[in-house]
Amino acid sequence: MLNVSIANVATRYILDKSAVAGVIIGVRLRIVAHRNNSAHVFNFSLDKSDCYDINAVCTKSNNLYEYR
């Protein structure tokens, strides 16, 4: 198992969606570690079990497109 951040997992999850061509990742000036860390997103993949677990969590979140 690679040592990846939650940001890497989230980015990989979104990139794996068929309707997504890319993601925009914010990088703060002079913090090279963030840029280097973001490159790890291309060094691993999520399996069906990982996606199932992420989807289970997402069903508990608020719908950001729903106005209250």
Secondary structure in CASP SS format (residue, H / E / C, confidence):
PFRMAT SS
TARGET T0000
AUTHOR 0000-0000-0000
METHOD secondary structure of the structure
MODEL  1
M C 1.00
L C 1.00
N C 1.00
V C 1.00
S C 1.00
I H 1.00
A H 1.00
N H 1.00
V H 1.00
A H 1.00
T H 1.00
R H 1.00
Y H 1.00
I H 1.00
L H 1.00
D C 1.00
K C 1.00
S C 1.00
A C 1.00
V C 1.00
A C 1.00
G C 1.00
V C 1.00
I C 1.00
I C 1.00
G C 1.00
V C 1.00
R C 1.00
L C 1.00
R C 1.00
I C 1.00
V H 1.00
A H 1.00
H H 1.00
R H 1.00
N H 1.00
N H 1.00
S H 1.00
A H 1.00
H H 1.00
V H 1.00
F H 1.00
N H 1.00
F C 1.00
S C 1.00
L C 1.00
D C 1.00
K H 1.00
S H 1.00
D H 1.00
C H 1.00
Y H 1.00
D H 1.00
I H 1.00
N H 1.00
A H 1.00
V H 1.00
C H 1.00
T C 1.00
K C 1.00
S C 1.00
N C 1.00
N C 1.00
L C 1.00
Y C 1.00
E C 1.00
Y C 1.00
R C 1.00
END
